[in-house]
Amino acid sequence: MGDGAQYLSVLAANLILMLSTRRILFGGGVMARNSLFAALRAQTKERLKGYLTVSPFDGDLTDVIMPPGLGKRAGPLGALALAMDKSVISNTIENTDHPSITNFNALDAS
């Protein structure tokens, strides 16, 4: 578990420092262990070395690094929301030369 938190803390620290992001959501099966969140927050805080002294970065990062609010449903519901956005889907299909999309377009034309 140490390596996972270590690598993710590098990602989290880079996102915070480069993009000034105020919230990072980590989900999926591996992140279901609460102990991983604790280790990830602690290692990220250590990597930041006190560089950011403003809220929410001056605390334990529980308001910055957290699981998605939808829990395990975040992925499927996000995919469903994307599929329901017709402009995104039609734009993606029209601008793709991938064979599976081309086949999809041929089916749609008949």
Residue pairs with C-beta under 8 A, 6 or more apart in sequence:
1 33
1 35
1 36
1 39
2 39
4 30
4 36
5 36
5 39
5 40
5 42
5 43
6 43
8 26
8 40
9 40
9 43
9 44
9 46
9 47
10 47
12 24
12 40
12 44
12 47
12 64
12 65
13 44
13 47
13 48
15 21
15 24
16 24
16 44
16 48
16 52
16 57
16 64
17 48
17 51
17 52
21 64
22 56
22 64
23 63
23 64
23 66
24 64
24 65
24 66
25 66
25 67
25 68
25 74
26 37
26 40
26 65
26 66
26 67
27 67
27 68
27 71
27 72
27 74
27 75
28 75
30 36
31 37
31 67
32 72
37 65
37 66
37 67
40 65
41 60
41 61
41 62
41 64
41 65
42 60
44 61
44 65
45 60
45 61
48 57
52 58
56 63
56 64
57 64
68 74
70 77
82 88
82 89
83 89
92 101
93 101
93 104
93 105
96 102
